[in-house]
Amino acid sequence: MGFFKDIKAGERYRVQLRAEFFNIFNRVNFKDTTSSVVDGLANLNQRTFGTLRNALDPRIGQLAVKVFF
């Protein structure tokens, strides 16, 4: 999701303020649990099979300023 605001700075120039957010609702995205694959099939005999132990990055935001001339 992104937001931006254009601001005129004189006749020729324009400044843009931007805010961009990834995973804004902070939904959990778990990593793939089938990291040990043998012949295209997951190793079902592992002790940790089916457990979700890691997740991808949480909510991320970035701010930016662009100058158009």
CHARMM internal coordinates of N, CA and C (Angstrom, degrees):
IC EDIT
DIST 1 N 1 CA 1.4277
DIST 1 CA 1 C 1.5125
ANGL 1 N 1 CA 1 C 106.61
DIST 1 C 2 N 1.2914
ANGL 1 CA 1 C 2 N 115.74
DIHE 1 N 1 CA 1 C 2 N 138.51
DIST 2 N 2 CA 1.4433
ANGL 1 C 2 N 2 CA 119.59
DIHE 1 CA 1 C 2 N 2 CA -178.50
DIST 2 CA 2 C 1.5192
ANGL 2 N 2 CA 2 C 112.07
DIHE 1 C 2 N 2 CA 2 C -137.36
DIST 2 C 3 N 1.3087
ANGL 2 CA 2 C 3 N 114.50
DIHE 2 N 2 CA 2 C 3 N 149.70
DIST 3 N 3 CA 1.4527
ANGL 2 C 3 N 3 CA 122.17
DIHE 2 CA 2 C 3 N 3 CA 176.24
DIST 3 CA 3 C 1.5189
ANGL 3 N 3 CA 3 C 107.21
DIHE 2 C 3 N 3 CA 3 C -129.48
DIST 3 C 4 N 1.3365
ANGL 3 CA 3 C 4 N 116.26
DIHE 3 N 3 CA 3 C 4 N 144.35
DIST 4 N 4 CA 1.4548
ANGL 3 C 4 N 4 CA 118.64
DIHE 3 CA 3 C 4 N 4 CA 174.23
DIST 4 CA 4 C 1.5110
ANGL 4 N 4 CA 4 C 110.21
DIHE 3 C 4 N 4 CA 4 C -148.27
DIST 4 C 5 N 1.3385
ANGL 4 CA 4 C 5 N 114.56
DIHE 4 N 4 CA 4 C 5 N 156.12
DIST 5 N 5 CA 1.4542
ANGL 4 C 5 N 5 CA 122.21
DIHE 4 CA 4 C 5 N 5 CA -180.00
DIST 5 CA 5 C 1.5125
ANGL 5 N 5 CA 5 C 107.60
DIHE 4 C 5 N 5 CA 5 C -136.92
DIST 5 C 6 N 1.3443
ANGL 5 CA 5 C 6 N 116.38
DIHE 5 N 5 CA 5 C 6 N 123.79
DIST 6 N 6 CA 1.4639
ANGL 5 C 6 N 6 CA 121.93
DIHE 5 CA 5 C 6 N 6 CA 176.35
DIST 6 CA 6 C 1.5255
ANGL 6 N 6 CA 6 C 109.24
DIHE 5 C 6 N 6 CA 6 C -92.18
DIST 6 C 7 N 1.3292
ANGL 6 CA 6 C 7 N 115.47
DIHE 6 N 6 CA 6 C 7 N 134.36
DIST 7 N 7 CA 1.4598
ANGL 6 C 7 N 7 CA 121.75
DIHE 6 CA 6 C 7 N 7 CA 179.19
DIST 7 CA 7 C 1.5210
ANGL 7 N 7 CA 7 C 107.50
DIHE 6 C 7 N 7 CA 7 C -127.50
DIST 7 C 8 N 1.3227
ANGL 7 CA 7 C 8 N 116.48
DIHE 7 N 7 CA 7 C 8 N 125.03
DIST 8 N 8 CA 1.4713
ANGL 7 C 8 N 8 CA 119.80
DIHE 7 CA 7 C 8 N 8 CA 176.76
DIST 8 CA 8 C 1.5203
ANGL 8 N 8 CA 8 C 109.06
DIHE 7 C 8 N 8 CA 8 C -75.70
DIST 8 C 9 N 1.3096
ANGL 8 CA 8 C 9 N 115.55
DIHE 8 N 8 CA 8 C 9 N 134.91
DIST 9 N 9 CA 1.4668
ANGL 8 C 9 N 9 CA 122.23
DIHE 8 CA 8 C 9 N 9 CA 178.16
DIST 9 CA 9 C 1.5209
ANGL 9 N 9 CA 9 C 107.13
DIHE 8 C 9 N 9 CA 9 C -125.74
DIST 9 C 10 N 1.3015
ANGL 9 CA 9 C 10 N 115.85
DIHE 9 N 9 CA 9 C 10 N 78.81
DIST 10 N 10 CA 1.4583
ANGL 9 C 10 N 10 CA 120.46
DIHE 9 CA 9 C 10 N 10 CA -176.69
DIST 10 CA 10 C 1.5157
ANGL 10 N 10 CA 10 C 110.60
DIHE 9 C 10 N 10 CA 10 C 91.56
DIST 10 C 11 N 1.3278
ANGL 10 CA 10 C 11 N 115.45
DIHE 10 N 10 CA 10 C 11 N -170.15
DIST 11 N 11 CA 1.4656
ANGL 10 C 11 N 11 CA 120.47
DIHE 10 CA 10 C 11 N 11 CA -177.02
DIST 11 CA 11 C 1.5281
ANGL 11 N 11 CA 11 C 112.27
DIHE 10 C 11 N 11 CA 11 C -75.52
DIST 11 C 12 N 1.3195
ANGL 11 CA 11 C 12 N 115.87
DIHE 11 N 11 CA 11 C 12 N -35.57
DIST 12 N 12 CA 1.4567
ANGL 11 C 12 N 12 CA 120.62
DIHE 11 CA 11 C 12 N 12 CA -172.06
DIST 12 CA 12 C 1.5189
ANGL 12 N 12 CA 12 C 115.42
DIHE 11 C 12 N 12 CA 12 C -103.34
DIST 12 C 13 N 1.2895
ANGL 12 CA 12 C 13 N 117.29
DIHE 12 N 12 CA 12 C 13 N -25.64
DIST 13 N 13 CA 1.4631
ANGL 12 C 13 N 13 CA 121.28
DIHE 12 CA 12 C 13 N 13 CA -170.56
DIST 13 CA 13 C 1.5231
ANGL 13 N 13 CA 13 C 111.12
DIHE 12 C 13 N 13 CA 13 C -101.55
DIST 13 C 14 N 1.3100
ANGL 13 CA 13 C 14 N 113.75
DIHE 13 N 13 CA 13 C 14 N 153.22
DIST 14 N 14 CA 1.4603
ANGL 13 C 14 N 14 CA 121.42
DIHE 13 CA 13 C 14 N 14 CA 178.13
DIST 14 CA 14 C 1.5235
ANGL 14 N 14 CA 14 C 108.21
DIHE 13 C 14 N 14 CA 14 C -144.02
DIST 14 C 15 N 1.3135
ANGL 14 CA 14 C 15 N 116.30
DIHE 14 N 14 CA 14 C 15 N 138.98
DIST 15 N 15 CA 1.4650
ANGL 14 C 15 N 15 CA 122.57
DIHE 14 CA 14 C 15 N 15 CA 178.65
DIST 15 CA 15 C 1.5220
ANGL 15 N 15 CA 15 C 107.24
DIHE 14 C 15 N 15 CA 15 C -115.95
DIST 15 C 16 N 1.3111
ANGL 15 CA 15 C 16 N 115.99
DIHE 15 N 15 CA 15 C 16 N 135.27
DIST 16 N 16 CA 1.4554
ANGL 15 C 16 N 16 CA 120.65
DIHE 15 CA 15 C 16 N 16 CA 179.41
DIST 16 CA 16 C 1.5255
ANGL 16 N 16 CA 16 C 108.84
DIHE 15 C 16 N 16 CA 16 C -120.48
DIST 16 C 17 N 1.3261
ANGL 16 CA 16 C 17 N 115.79
DIHE 16 N 16 CA 16 C 17 N 124.56
DIST 17 N 17 CA 1.4561
ANGL 16 C 17 N 17 CA 122.31
DIHE 16 CA 16 C 17 N 17 CA 174.88
DIST 17 CA 17 C 1.5225
ANGL 17 N 17 CA 17 C 107.28
DIHE 16 C 17 N 17 CA 17 C -98.73
DIST 17 C 18 N 1.3319
ANGL 17 CA 17 C 18 N 116.76
DIHE 17 N 17 CA 17 C 18 N 130.01
DIST 18 N 18 CA 1.4676
ANGL 17 C 18 N 18 CA 120.83
DIHE 17 CA 17 C 18 N 18 CA -176.24
DIST 18 CA 18 C 1.5228
ANGL 18 N 18 CA 18 C 110.27
DIHE 17 C 18 N 18 CA 18 C -128.50
DIST 18 C 19 N 1.3220
ANGL 18 CA 18 C 19 N 114.81
DIHE 18 N 18 CA 18 C 19 N 144.81
DIST 19 N 19 CA 1.4631
ANGL 18 C 19 N 19 CA 122.36
DIHE 18 CA 18 C 19 N 19 CA 171.55
DIST 19 CA 19 C 1.5201
ANGL 19 N 19 CA 19 C 106.46
DIHE 18 C 19 N 19 CA 19 C -134.42
DIST 19 C 20 N 1.3202
ANGL 19 CA 19 C 20 N 116.97
DIHE 19 N 19 CA 19 C 20 N 124.38
DIST 20 N 20 CA 1.4614
ANGL 19 C 20 N 20 CA 122.10
DIHE 19 CA 19 C 20 N 20 CA -178.61
DIST 20 CA 20 C 1.5224
ANGL 20 N 20 CA 20 C 108.77
DIHE 19 C 20 N 20 CA 20 C -126.14
DIST 20 C 21 N 1.3352
ANGL 20 CA 20 C 21 N 115.19
DIHE 20 N 20 CA 20 C 21 N 138.13
DIST 21 N 21 CA 1.4523
ANGL 20 C 21 N 21 CA 121.49
DIHE 20 CA 20 C 21 N 21 CA -177.21
DIST 21 CA 21 C 1.5158
ANGL 21 N 21 CA 21 C 109.57
DIHE 20 C 21 N 21 CA 21 C -129.62
DIST 21 C 22 N 1.3264
ANGL 21 CA 21 C 22 N 115.75
DIHE 21 N 21 CA 21 C 22 N 137.72
DIST 22 N 22 CA 1.4549
ANGL 21 C 22 N 22 CA 122.45
DIHE 21 CA 21 C 22 N 22 CA 176.30
DIST 22 CA 22 C 1.5229
ANGL 22 N 22 CA 22 C 107.18
DIHE 21 C 22 N 22 CA 22 C -115.93
DIST 22 C 23 N 1.3123
ANGL 22 CA 22 C 23 N 116.98
DIHE 22 N 22 CA 22 C 23 N 137.75
DIST 23 N 23 CA 1.4595
ANGL 22 C 23 N 23 CA 123.06
DIHE 22 CA 22 C 23 N 23 CA -176.94
DIST 23 CA 23 C 1.5289
ANGL 23 N 23 CA 23 C 109.85
DIHE 22 C 23 N 23 CA 23 C 57.35
DIST 23 C 24 N 1.3288
ANGL 23 CA 23 C 24 N 115.96
DIHE 23 N 23 CA 23 C 24 N 48.80
DIST 24 N 24 CA 1.4664
ANGL 23 C 24 N 24 CA 121.97
DIHE 23 CA 23 C 24 N 24 CA -173.35
DIST 24 CA 24 C 1.5241
ANGL 24 N 24 CA 24 C 112.80
DIHE 23 C 24 N 24 CA 24 C -62.44
DIST 24 C 25 N 1.3229
ANGL 24 CA 24 C 25 N 118.36
DIHE 24 N 24 CA 24 C 25 N -30.21
DIST 25 N 25 CA 1.4481
ANGL 24 C 25 N 25 CA 120.94
DIHE 24 CA 24 C 25 N 25 CA -179.68
DIST 25 CA 25 C 1.5256
ANGL 25 N 25 CA 25 C 112.17
DIHE 24 C 25 N 25 CA 25 C -88.36
DIST 25 C 26 N 1.3491
ANGL 25 CA 25 C 26 N 115.95
DIHE 25 N 25 CA 25 C 26 N 4.91
DIST 26 N 26 CA 1.4633
ANGL 25 C 26 N 26 CA 124.13
DIHE 25 CA 25 C 26 N 26 CA 175.98
DIST 26 CA 26 C 1.5307
ANGL 26 N 26 CA 26 C 112.01
DIHE 25 C 26 N 26 CA 26 C 55.51
DIST 26 C 27 N 1.3155
ANGL 26 CA 26 C 27 N 116.13
DIHE 26 N 26 CA 26 C 27 N 43.88
DIST 27 N 27 CA 1.4612
ANGL 26 C 27 N 27 CA 121.87
DIHE 26 CA 26 C 27 N 27 CA 176.75
DIST 27 CA 27 C 1.5297
ANGL 27 N 27 CA 27 C 108.57
DIHE 26 C 27 N 27 CA 27 C -77.53
DIST 27 C 28 N 1.2999
ANGL 27 CA 27 C 28 N 116.70
DIHE 27 N 27 CA 27 C 28 N 137.15
DIST 28 N 28 CA 1.4667
ANGL 27 C 28 N 28 CA 120.92
DIHE 27 CA 27 C 28 N 28 CA -177.61
DIST 28 CA 28 C 1.5228
ANGL 28 N 28 CA 28 C 109.41
DIHE 27 C 28 N 28 CA 28 C -74.56
DIST 28 C 29 N 1.3260
ANGL 28 CA 28 C 29 N 116.69
DIHE 28 N 28 CA 28 C 29 N 128.85
DIST 29 N 29 CA 1.4579
ANGL 28 C 29 N 29 CA 123.29
DIHE 28 CA 28 C 29 N 29 CA 175.65
DIST 29 CA 29 C 1.5254
ANGL 29 N 29 CA 29 C 107.14
DIHE 28 C 29 N 29 CA 29 C -117.45
DIST 29 C 30 N 1.3342
ANGL 29 CA 29 C 30 N 116.16
DIHE 29 N 29 CA 29 C 30 N 101.51
DIST 30 N 30 CA 1.4515
ANGL 29 C 30 N 30 CA 120.48
DIHE 29 CA 29 C 30 N 30 CA -177.24
DIST 30 CA 30 C 1.5211
ANGL 30 N 30 CA 30 C 111.37
DIHE 29 C 30 N 30 CA 30 C -76.02
DIST 30 C 31 N 1.3287
ANGL 30 CA 30 C 31 N 116.00
DIHE 30 N 30 CA 30 C 31 N 149.24
DIST 31 N 31 CA 1.4568
ANGL 30 C 31 N 31 CA 121.44
DIHE 30 CA 30 C 31 N 31 CA 176.01
DIST 31 CA 31 C 1.5166
ANGL 31 N 31 CA 31 C 109.74
DIHE 30 C 31 N 31 CA 31 C -73.06
DIST 31 C 32 N 1.3212
ANGL 31 CA 31 C 32 N 115.71
DIHE 31 N 31 CA 31 C 32 N 159.57
DIST 32 N 32 CA 1.4636
ANGL 31 C 32 N 32 CA 121.62
DIHE 31 CA 31 C 32 N 32 CA 179.07
DIST 32 CA 32 C 1.5207
ANGL 32 N 32 CA 32 C 109.83
DIHE 31 C 32 N 32 CA 32 C -66.25
DIST 32 C 33 N 1.3269
ANGL 32 CA 32 C 33 N 116.69
DIHE 32 N 32 CA 32 C 33 N 130.50
DIST 33 N 33 CA 1.4691
ANGL 32 C 33 N 33 CA 120.56
DIHE 32 CA 32 C 33 N 33 CA -178.54
DIST 33 CA 33 C 1.5184
ANGL 33 N 33 CA 33 C 112.73
DIHE 32 C 33 N 33 CA 33 C -89.54
DIST 33 C 34 N 1.3167
ANGL 33 CA 33 C 34 N 117.94
DIHE 33 N 33 CA 33 C 34 N -8.88
DIST 34 N 34 CA 1.4717
ANGL 33 C 34 N 34 CA 120.56
DIHE 33 CA 33 C 34 N 34 CA -178.04
DIST 34 CA 34 C 1.5213
ANGL 34 N 34 CA 34 C 110.21
DIHE 33 C 34 N 34 CA 34 C -94.35
DIST 34 C 35 N 1.3404
ANGL 34 CA 34 C 35 N 116.23
DIHE 34 N 34 CA 34 C 35 N 53.74
DIST 35 N 35 CA 1.4644
ANGL 34 C 35 N 35 CA 119.57
DIHE 34 CA 34 C 35 N 35 CA -178.70
DIST 35 CA 35 C 1.5281
ANGL 35 N 35 CA 35 C 112.03
DIHE 34 C 35 N 35 CA 35 C -75.25
DIST 35 C 36 N 1.3255
ANGL 35 CA 35 C 36 N 118.06
DIHE 35 N 35 CA 35 C 36 N -23.50
DIST 36 N 36 CA 1.4627
ANGL 35 C 36 N 36 CA 120.32
DIHE 35 CA 35 C 36 N 36 CA 177.47
DIST 36 CA 36 C 1.5219
ANGL 36 N 36 CA 36 C 108.06
DIHE 35 C 36 N 36 CA 36 C -105.98
DIST 36 C 37 N 1.3097
ANGL 36 CA 36 C 37 N 115.25
DIHE 36 N 36 CA 36 C 37 N 98.53
DIST 37 N 37 CA 1.4607
ANGL 36 C 37 N 37 CA 121.20
DIHE 36 CA 36 C 37 N 37 CA -177.00
DIST 37 CA 37 C 1.5231
ANGL 37 N 37 CA 37 C 108.49
DIHE 36 C 37 N 37 CA 37 C -111.44
DIST 37 C 38 N 1.3231
ANGL 37 CA 37 C 38 N 115.23
DIHE 37 N 37 CA 37 C 38 N 130.39
DIST 38 N 38 CA 1.4634
ANGL 37 C 38 N 38 CA 120.95
DIHE 37 CA 37 C 38 N 38 CA 178.29
DIST 38 CA 38 C 1.5258
ANGL 38 N 38 CA 38 C 107.25
DIHE 37 C 38 N 38 CA 38 C -119.68
DIST 38 C 39 N 1.3138
ANGL 38 CA 38 C 39 N 116.79
DIHE 38 N 38 CA 38 C 39 N 117.84
DIST 39 N 39 CA 1.4664
ANGL 38 C 39 N 39 CA 123.07
DIHE 38 CA 38 C 39 N 39 CA -179.94
DIST 39 CA 39 C 1.5310
ANGL 39 N 39 CA 39 C 112.56
DIHE 38 C 39 N 39 CA 39 C 54.23
DIST 39 C 40 N 1.3165
ANGL 39 CA 39 C 40 N 117.08
DIHE 39 N 39 CA 39 C 40 N 39.04
DIST 40 N 40 CA 1.4542
ANGL 39 C 40 N 40 CA 121.02
DIHE 39 CA 39 C 40 N 40 CA 177.32
DIST 40 CA 40 C 1.5127
ANGL 40 N 40 CA 40 C 115.02
DIHE 39 C 40 N 40 CA 40 C 81.99
DIST 40 C 41 N 1.3191
ANGL 40 CA 40 C 41 N 118.66
DIHE 40 N 40 CA 40 C 41 N -3.62
DIST 41 N 41 CA 1.4684
ANGL 40 C 41 N 41 CA 121.84
DIHE 40 CA 40 C 41 N 41 CA 179.29
DIST 41 CA 41 C 1.5200
ANGL 41 N 41 CA 41 C 109.68
DIHE 40 C 41 N 41 CA 41 C -116.01
DIST 41 C 42 N 1.3151
ANGL 41 CA 41 C 42 N 116.72
DIHE 41 N 41 CA 41 C 42 N 142.88
DIST 42 N 42 CA 1.4556
ANGL 41 C 42 N 42 CA 120.58
DIHE 41 CA 41 C 42 N 42 CA 178.03
DIST 42 CA 42 C 1.5328
ANGL 42 N 42 CA 42 C 109.13
DIHE 41 C 42 N 42 CA 42 C -69.17
DIST 42 C 43 N 1.3061
ANGL 42 CA 42 C 43 N 115.85
DIHE 42 N 42 CA 42 C 43 N 146.88
DIST 43 N 43 CA 1.4660
ANGL 42 C 43 N 43 CA 121.09
DIHE 42 CA 42 C 43 N 43 CA 178.14
DIST 43 CA 43 C 1.5317
ANGL 43 N 43 CA 43 C 108.47
DIHE 42 C 43 N 43 CA 43 C -74.62
DIST 43 C 44 N 1.3265
ANGL 43 CA 43 C 44 N 117.55
DIHE 43 N 43 CA 43 C 44 N 103.82
DIST 44 N 44 CA 1.4627
ANGL 43 C 44 N 44 CA 122.73
DIHE 43 CA 43 C 44 N 44 CA -174.83
DIST 44 CA 44 C 1.5190
ANGL 44 N 44 CA 44 C 113.12
DIHE 43 C 44 N 44 CA 44 C -79.14
DIST 44 C 45 N 1.3128
ANGL 44 CA 44 C 45 N 117.29
DIHE 44 N 44 CA 44 C 45 N -8.43
DIST 45 N 45 CA 1.4629
ANGL 44 C 45 N 45 CA 120.04
DIHE 44 CA 44 C 45 N 45 CA -175.57
DIST 45 CA 45 C 1.5194
ANGL 45 N 45 CA 45 C 113.32
DIHE 44 C 45 N 45 CA 45 C -94.02
DIST 45 C 46 N 1.3058
ANGL 45 CA 45 C 46 N 118.44
DIHE 45 N 45 CA 45 C 46 N 2.91
DIST 46 N 46 CA 1.4542
ANGL 45 C 46 N 46 CA 120.00
DIHE 45 CA 45 C 46 N 46 CA 178.74
DIST 46 CA 46 C 1.5202
ANGL 46 N 46 CA 46 C 110.78
DIHE 45 C 46 N 46 CA 46 C -73.19
DIST 46 C 47 N 1.3328
ANGL 46 CA 46 C 47 N 116.29
DIHE 46 N 46 CA 46 C 47 N 150.28
DIST 47 N 47 CA 1.4611
ANGL 46 C 47 N 47 CA 120.61
DIHE 46 CA 46 C 47 N 47 CA 177.17
DIST 47 CA 47 C 1.5211
ANGL 47 N 47 CA 47 C 111.84
DIHE 46 C 47 N 47 CA 47 C -64.98
DIST 47 C 48 N 1.3130
ANGL 47 CA 47 C 48 N 117.08
DIHE 47 N 47 CA 47 C 48 N -33.12
DIST 48 N 48 CA 1.4652
ANGL 47 C 48 N 48 CA 120.97
DIHE 47 CA 47 C 48 N 48 CA -174.08
DIST 48 CA 48 C 1.5227
ANGL 48 N 48 CA 48 C 112.29
DIHE 47 C 48 N 48 CA 48 C -95.88
DIST 48 C 49 N 1.3147
ANGL 48 CA 48 C 49 N 118.76
DIHE 48 N 48 CA 48 C 49 N 15.42
DIST 49 N 49 CA 1.4637
ANGL 48 C 49 N 49 CA 120.47
DIHE 48 CA 48 C 49 N 49 CA -178.92
DIST 49 CA 49 C 1.5299
ANGL 49 N 49 CA 49 C 110.16
DIHE 48 C 49 N 49 CA 49 C -61.44
DIST 49 C 50 N 1.3178
ANGL 49 CA 49 C 50 N 115.78
DIHE 49 N 49 CA 49 C 50 N 129.33
DIST 50 N 50 CA 1.4584
ANGL 49 C 50 N 50 CA 121.45
DIHE 49 CA 49 C 50 N 50 CA 176.28
DIST 50 CA 50 C 1.5089
ANGL 50 N 50 CA 50 C 115.28
DIHE 49 C 50 N 50 CA 50 C 85.86
DIST 50 C 51 N 1.3219
ANGL 50 CA 50 C 51 N 118.13
DIHE 50 N 50 CA 50 C 51 N -2.97
DIST 51 N 51 CA 1.4640
ANGL 50 C 51 N 51 CA 118.99
DIHE 50 CA 50 C 51 N 51 CA 178.19
DIST 51 CA 51 C 1.5161
ANGL 51 N 51 CA 51 C 109.19
DIHE 50 C 51 N 51 CA 51 C -93.39
DIST 51 C 52 N 1.3114
ANGL 51 CA 51 C 52 N 115.71
DIHE 51 N 51 CA 51 C 52 N 139.93
DIST 52 N 52 CA 1.4549
ANGL 51 C 52 N 52 CA 122.12
DIHE 51 CA 51 C 52 N 52 CA 178.85
DIST 52 CA 52 C 1.5189
ANGL 52 N 52 CA 52 C 107.92
DIHE 51 C 52 N 52 CA 52 C -101.22
DIST 52 C 53 N 1.3236
ANGL 52 CA 52 C 53 N 115.90
DIHE 52 N 52 CA 52 C 53 N 111.34
DIST 53 N 53 CA 1.4520
ANGL 52 C 53 N 53 CA 120.11
DIHE 52 CA 52 C 53 N 53 CA -172.72
DIST 53 CA 53 C 1.5256
ANGL 53 N 53 CA 53 C 112.82
DIHE 52 C 53 N 53 CA 53 C -111.06
DIST 53 C 54 N 1.3174
ANGL 53 CA 53 C 54 N 118.78
DIHE 53 N 53 CA 53 C 54 N -16.98
DIST 54 N 54 CA 1.4635
ANGL 53 C 54 N 54 CA 121.55
DIHE 53 CA 53 C 54 N 54 CA -176.92
DIST 54 CA 54 C 1.5224
ANGL 54 N 54 CA 54 C 109.62
DIHE 53 C 54 N 54 CA 54 C -133.68
DIST 54 C 55 N 1.3159
ANGL 54 CA 54 C 55 N 115.42
DIHE 54 N 54 CA 54 C 55 N 154.45
DIST 55 N 55 CA 1.4624
ANGL 54 C 55 N 55 CA 121.15
DIHE 54 CA 54 C 55 N 55 CA 177.29
DIST 55 CA 55 C 1.5210
ANGL 55 N 55 CA 55 C 108.98
DIHE 54 C 55 N 55 CA 55 C -131.62
DIST 55 C 56 N 1.3197
ANGL 55 CA 55 C 56 N 115.72
DIHE 55 N 55 CA 55 C 56 N 159.81
DIST 56 N 56 CA 1.4628
ANGL 55 C 56 N 56 CA 121.15
DIHE 55 CA 55 C 56 N 56 CA 176.43
DIST 56 CA 56 C 1.5256
ANGL 56 N 56 CA 56 C 109.22
DIHE 55 C 56 N 56 CA 56 C -76.52
DIST 56 C 57 N 1.3128
ANGL 56 CA 56 C 57 N 115.91
DIHE 56 N 56 CA 56 C 57 N -178.43
DIST 57 N 57 CA 1.4645
ANGL 56 C 57 N 57 CA 121.04
DIHE 56 CA 56 C 57 N 57 CA -176.22
DIST 57 CA 57 C 1.5232
ANGL 57 N 57 CA 57 C 112.20
DIHE 56 C 57 N 57 CA 57 C -58.96
DIST 57 C 58 N 1.3296
ANGL 57 CA 57 C 58 N 116.94
DIHE 57 N 57 CA 57 C 58 N 142.18
DIST 58 N 58 CA 1.4621
ANGL 57 C 58 N 58 CA 120.22
DIHE 57 CA 57 C 58 N 58 CA 176.61
DIST 58 CA 58 C 1.5263
ANGL 58 N 58 CA 58 C 110.38
DIHE 57 C 58 N 58 CA 58 C -77.51
DIST 58 C 59 N 1.2777
ANGL 58 CA 58 C 59 N 116.94
DIHE 58 N 58 CA 58 C 59 N -159.07
DIST 59 N 59 CA 1.4647
ANGL 58 C 59 N 59 CA 122.40
DIHE 58 CA 58 C 59 N 59 CA -178.82
DIST 59 CA 59 C 1.5288
ANGL 59 N 59 CA 59 C 110.36
DIHE 58 C 59 N 59 CA 59 C -55.53
DIST 59 C 60 N 1.3175
ANGL 59 CA 59 C 60 N 115.97
DIHE 59 N 59 CA 59 C 60 N 134.07
DIST 60 N 60 CA 1.4616
ANGL 59 C 60 N 60 CA 122.43
DIHE 59 CA 59 C 60 N 60 CA -179.64
DIST 60 CA 60 C 1.5244
ANGL 60 N 60 CA 60 C 108.13
DIHE 59 C 60 N 60 CA 60 C -128.84
DIST 60 C 61 N 1.3230
ANGL 60 CA 60 C 61 N 117.06
DIHE 60 N 60 CA 60 C 61 N 136.81
DIST 61 N 61 CA 1.4535
ANGL 60 C 61 N 61 CA 121.41
DIHE 60 CA 60 C 61 N 61 CA 177.35
DIST 61 CA 61 C 1.5141
ANGL 61 N 61 CA 61 C 110.33
DIHE 60 C 61 N 61 CA 61 C -132.16
DIST 61 C 62 N 1.3216
ANGL 61 CA 61 C 62 N 115.73
DIHE 61 N 61 CA 61 C 62 N 150.40
DIST 62 N 62 CA 1.4576
ANGL 61 C 62 N 62 CA 119.43
DIHE 61 CA 61 C 62 N 62 CA 176.30
DIST 62 CA 62 C 1.5167
ANGL 62 N 62 CA 62 C 109.11
DIHE 61 C 62 N 62 CA 62 C -142.85
DIST 62 C 63 N 1.3157
ANGL 62 CA 62 C 63 N 115.06
DIHE 62 N 62 CA 62 C 63 N 145.42
DIST 63 N 63 CA 1.4593
ANGL 62 C 63 N 63 CA 122.55
DIHE 62 CA 62 C 63 N 63 CA 178.42
DIST 63 CA 63 C 1.5168
ANGL 63 N 63 CA 63 C 108.42
DIHE 62 C 63 N 63 CA 63 C -116.11
DIST 63 C 64 N 1.3364
ANGL 63 CA 63 C 64 N 116.02
DIHE 63 N 63 CA 63 C 64 N 146.84
DIST 64 N 64 CA 1.4645
ANGL 63 C 64 N 64 CA 119.10
DIHE 63 CA 63 C 64 N 64 CA -179.26
DIST 64 CA 64 C 1.5250
ANGL 64 N 64 CA 64 C 109.23
DIHE 63 C 64 N 64 CA 64 C -149.23
DIST 64 C 65 N 1.3155
ANGL 64 CA 64 C 65 N 114.09
DIHE 64 N 64 CA 64 C 65 N 156.35
DIST 65 N 65 CA 1.4684
ANGL 64 C 65 N 65 CA 122.35
DIHE 64 CA 64 C 65 N 65 CA 174.28
DIST 65 CA 65 C 1.5097
ANGL 65 N 65 CA 65 C 106.95
DIHE 64 C 65 N 65 CA 65 C -129.11
DIST 65 C 66 N 1.3293
ANGL 65 CA 65 C 66 N 116.60
DIHE 65 N 65 CA 65 C 66 N 125.88
DIST 66 N 66 CA 1.4692
ANGL 65 C 66 N 66 CA 121.96
DIHE 65 CA 65 C 66 N 66 CA 177.07
DIST 66 CA 66 C 1.5185
ANGL 66 N 66 CA 66 C 108.72
DIHE 65 C 66 N 66 CA 66 C -113.65
DIST 66 C 67 N 1.3163
ANGL 66 CA 66 C 67 N 115.26
DIHE 66 N 66 CA 66 C 67 N 141.38
DIST 67 N 67 CA 1.4662
ANGL 66 C 67 N 67 CA 120.53
DIHE 66 CA 66 C 67 N 67 CA 175.91
DIST 67 CA 67 C 1.5213
ANGL 67 N 67 CA 67 C 107.17
DIHE 66 C 67 N 67 CA 67 C -118.44
DIST 67 C 68 N 1.3218
ANGL 67 CA 67 C 68 N 116.56
DIHE 67 N 67 CA 67 C 68 N 121.11
DIST 68 N 68 CA 1.4671
ANGL 67 C 68 N 68 CA 122.33
DIHE 67 CA 67 C 68 N 68 CA 177.92
DIST 68 CA 68 C 1.5211
ANGL 68 N 68 CA 68 C 107.89
DIHE 67 C 68 N 68 CA 68 C -102.49
DIST 68 C 69 N 1.3359
ANGL 68 CA 68 C 69 N 115.58
DIHE 68 N 68 CA 68 C 69 N 132.92
DIST 69 N 69 CA 1.4663
ANGL 68 C 69 N 69 CA 119.46
DIHE 68 CA 68 C 69 N 69 CA 177.28
DIST 69 CA 69 C 1.4924
ANGL 69 N 69 CA 69 C 110.07
DIHE 68 C 69 N 69 CA 69 C -140.93
END
COOR INIT
IC SEED 1 N 1 CA 1 C
IC BUILD
